Amino acid sequence: MSYKQGPYRQGDVFIIKTDEIPSNYQEVERDEESIVLAYGEATGHKHQIKSKNAILVKADNKIFLMVLKPVELIHEEHNKIELPVGNYQIINQRQYTPEGIINVAD
């Protein structure tokens, strides 16, 4: 696998490397065997990691990904992204609408 330095973006999911994850984190349950970073609202597609080499956690109202061995982030409509070992913060992109600020739907 070849890696480029982040940050990374796949559709409406933005991934930035972080030095540390708060110690009060709680693990997020997997969807079957996958870690899902975001669900598509209209298509049912998922930004997901089909590997046990990463852990998704929540802390302080933020989402983090701990990558223990290199993994691939996949989605049906985007190129895969190879993530190297490290800690990442996951940010779902948001946009302004007249009704208010909403998450970007992929």
N, C-alpha and C positions, 0 to 999 in steps of 0.2 A: 504494500500500500504506500502511496505517496501522500504527504500531508502538506498543506499550506497553513500558515498561521492565520488564526481567526481574526476578527469575528466571522461567524458563519451565518448564512441566511438561506432558508428554504421556504419559499412562499411567505406566509405570514409569521413564520417562526424565526426569531433572531436569537443567536447563541453566542454568548461572550464568555471568555475565559475569566475565571475568578481565582484569587489566591486562596480563599478559604470559604467554607460553608459554616453558617452559625451552628453551634453545638446543640441547639434545641430542635434540630430537624426531626421530622417524622417521615418515614418512607411512604411513598405513594404506591397504592396497589397497582399491579400490572393488569392489562387488559388481555386476558388469556395468558400467553407467554410473552407479550410485547410491552415495551414501555411506550406509551403514547404521549407525545409532546403537545399535540393538538389534533382535534377532530374537524373534518370538513363539515360545514353546516348543511350544504346542499347535496353533496355527492356521497358522503359517508366515508370518504378517503381519510387516511390517517398519516400524520407525520410520526413515524414509529421506528423503534430500534428492536429488532428481533434477536436479542442476544442477552445472555445472563451476565455479560461483562460490564454492565452499567446499572446504576441505581438512581431512580428518580426520587427526590425528596422535596418537602415543603418546609420552609422556616421563615418566620417573620413576614408572612403573606407574599413570599417569593418562591419561585420554583428553581431547583438546582438539579444538575445531572452530575453524578460522580462516575467517570469512565475509568474502569479498572484495567481494561485491555482495549486496544483499538476496536471501534465499532462503526457500523454504517447506519446513518439516518436515511430512511427511505420514505418515498411517497409516490403514489401512482402517476402523478403529473409533473414531477420534478426530478432532476438528476440527483443521484444519491450523494451524500456528503460523508466523507470519512473523518471521524473524530478521533484524535489521538488521546492517550491517557491524560487525565486531568480533571479539574472541577470547572463546571460551567454554570452560568445563570441562564435560564430560559425566559425569553421575553416574547409574549404574543403581541405582535404589532397592533397599534390602535389608530383609529382615524376619527376625525371630527365629522359629524353629521348635524343637521339642524335639530335632530332629536336628542343629541348628546354625543359623548365620546363612546365609541364602541370598538370591540376587537375586530380586526380585519378578518374577513371570511375568505378562505381559500377555495 
